[in-house]
Amino acid sequence: METETETEMEAEAETERDAGGDAGATAGRRRAGGAALDIRTRAVHVSSAPPGEGGSRPLSVPLVQSSAFAFDSADALAEAMAGPDGPYVYSRRGNPTVRALERTLAGLEGGVSALAFASGMGAISGVLLALLRPGDHVVAQRCLYGGTYAVLSDLAARYGIAVDYVDGADEAEFAALVRPTTRVLFLETIGNPVGQVPDLPGLLAAARAHGVLGVVDNSLASPVLCRPIEHGADIVVHSTTKYLAGHSDVLGGVAVFADDRLRHEIWPRTVEFGATADPFAAWLTLRGLPTLPLRIAQHCANAAALAGRLAAHPAVAAVHWPWLPGHPSCDRARALLSGGGGMVAFDLAGGRAAGRAFVARVRLARLALSLGGVETLVTHPASTSHRELDEEALAAACIGPGTVRLSVGIEDAEDLWADLAQALSEVNSVRSTQ
Ligand code: PLP
């Protein structure tokens, strides 16, 4: 019975993939007349369950929580172990629910295949460790998510891999750093936390021209706002923990490939490293995906409403939201992204003390380290995640002493502003008495 279900799931997925056809151009299925389906439609229909008994089928992808799969003969089991696409053997190597997630995310990102991981960092470190050897060289965007920066620093300090950083605004800066050993260019569509948007098409074209693999962390944009494979990326990575799952109840990561040979190159190492996705986490992520476009639209609308008001507030020295006029990446962001995203960072004029006071005074927004969920979260990096850094090191991480990071949720914008405004007014008085 399991084998039948798996086979049918495979067949279903093949149909999905075939229907995805010209994935690079449209990232999904086409209508009969040739027009691309809107992402709101694809998010609902791209993952479908295999047929069940008697010709009916479950509406949602079933959770296959089995760690291993039984075979009738040693030969059949041995044959199944040959590669990533054979019958399921052991869930660290592949699992029907995990594979459904991989195919769904490959479809939404416009890739040909994907591998799901236990976390975003599992995906990022898994891809980098699988691709790189001692002596290789990596070029990465300067203002990166701190976890990625830590992996790159470790690769440089302990594993003999050279790393250089670029601002990301200018492909010439990248081209000047390329060496014969350069293997990977690592970018973020929207940089965490201050929202720099690199010249993705220019840099990825330059990478391709030099035979360098372009890897893009698309966690903050999601495939709703940008599909980097359409701009020349070879691999797109995500913390699915964030917008894709969207409900702050699951950890996960994914790598989506523009060329299936990369999946075949990376898969054996992901099986060895073991940071593969758990089926229940994959199932929860699939459960979040149909509402992704709706959630992203609301995140973006709320972020726009709050960014403008924050920029006009006397307690705020600067607002970092990529679609806000005056943001250094605004032109690039408006050309590349179909919305400004839900992450808004801002610098409080009162510095570190004001940042600490602000996150203690919000009532609706919660002080928590994650982002991308339905609820609004705040953090003050200088006194939490980056508390060991002095001002110079903070500046190198694109963070100021008074920078607050706001992951704008999907609540009512007026309710959110009322909360932020009451916290800001108290911060103003804290500052004046210090
Ligand atoms: N990439 C970005 C842009 C992130 O913001 C994060 C986490 O905040 C990660 C990767 C790591 O993801 P995870 O926490 O799922 O390992």
Residues whose N, C-alpha, C, O or C-beta is under 5 A from the ligand:
A	BS01	PLP	S119 G120 M121 G122 Y145 N192 D217 S219 S239 T241 G252
